[in-house]
């Protein structure tokens, strides 16, 4: 899948360390910097996230001819996940490359320094930039208010593209309006209220703003993100908005959550999902992104990651491992979730800092249990597992056993119910390859998917 990202790019820098004293010349903390991380920001972060997911990514932007722009090119053309490098199609920016530097201590931001972040002269789209938009199979516009989306020729190309491919537009208060026929516009609540001229808080106000903006922008849908309350989707011509809940997460660093949402949203739309389905997938993806340490996971070493649930599972494992945590995994068909499953999963999660469930695909379940199974498809089984607070990520595998999935996750602990003998499991030898351990947790007799399915059949 080729996804084209259009928008403003900048360089993000994180200076992290400890703050244990105050400066003698002012009541401000002194940060002893122990780590410096540099990454693409703005549209560059969206492109990097999509490449890490395994998409074929083309970034349409403008770049200066300075050393910072050279660094951005190097960062984006460094292979990230299965998608490899990002192809850059850039015109001249007419201004220095902007840099946003965050100074962090104990996991919290203390100050942000903006360098050359004032609006540059209006960039002009090149023929190569316009051709990249015309050739796109799906588009994300990441408007950071620096003028790329204001170019008339580029806007005309985006409007034509929106009539034939999914186009997601992440707006900015200083940016331009989305082009007509945009599939989904993704303002946060404060941006939506300001654009719509609304005041207040809550679902009713968000719904009024989203409906007004969908009409004004002639967009097919507007998805207003509401932080820990999830998001609200208003589609053109619909009376009742669609509320998308999210599992609350504790995240010290929300940076990049909006970029993760828009990237996941365009992938879902390009895969044929309806706006409501795509919104649900994108909100869940943003939540898992934050739970896995957000942009910090992007900086961790990464194995090849295909598009889909595997991205979240492997990103979660990499982030936990990078901060010295314990990765726990378990697996099964989970055809009908019952109390025994819930107790086993909760016990497994208590053994470490994240729990990844290896889930048999539909074909794998049929091979194991016969043509009448599974009762529920893998998408529904995956969603039910992710709805449990104790489950951090799910990786679907096609084989009869999860051995290859485990080699990709490389968990520290593999957990099975006490009805199994660890020494007889094929996974035990695999886990030992990297020094992991297989353990069992208490088995709860009388709880069985097969027994439950039989009882439901008799009732029916």
Beta strands, then each sheet from edge to edge (+ up, - down):
strand 1: 2-7
strand 2: 9-22
strand 3: 29-42
strand 4: 56-63
strand 5: 87-92
strand 6: 99-105
strand 7: 108-115
strand 8: 139-142
strand 9: 167-170
strand 10: 184-185
strand 11: 221-225
strand 12: 231-235
strand 13: 242-244
strand 14: 327-332
strand 15: 354-360
strand 16: 393-397
strand 17: 413-417
strand 18: 437-441
sheet 1: 5+ 4+ 1+ 8+ 9+ 10+
sheet 2: 3+ 2- 6- 7+
sheet 3: 11+ 12- 13+
sheet 4: 16+ 15+ 14+ 17+ 18+
end
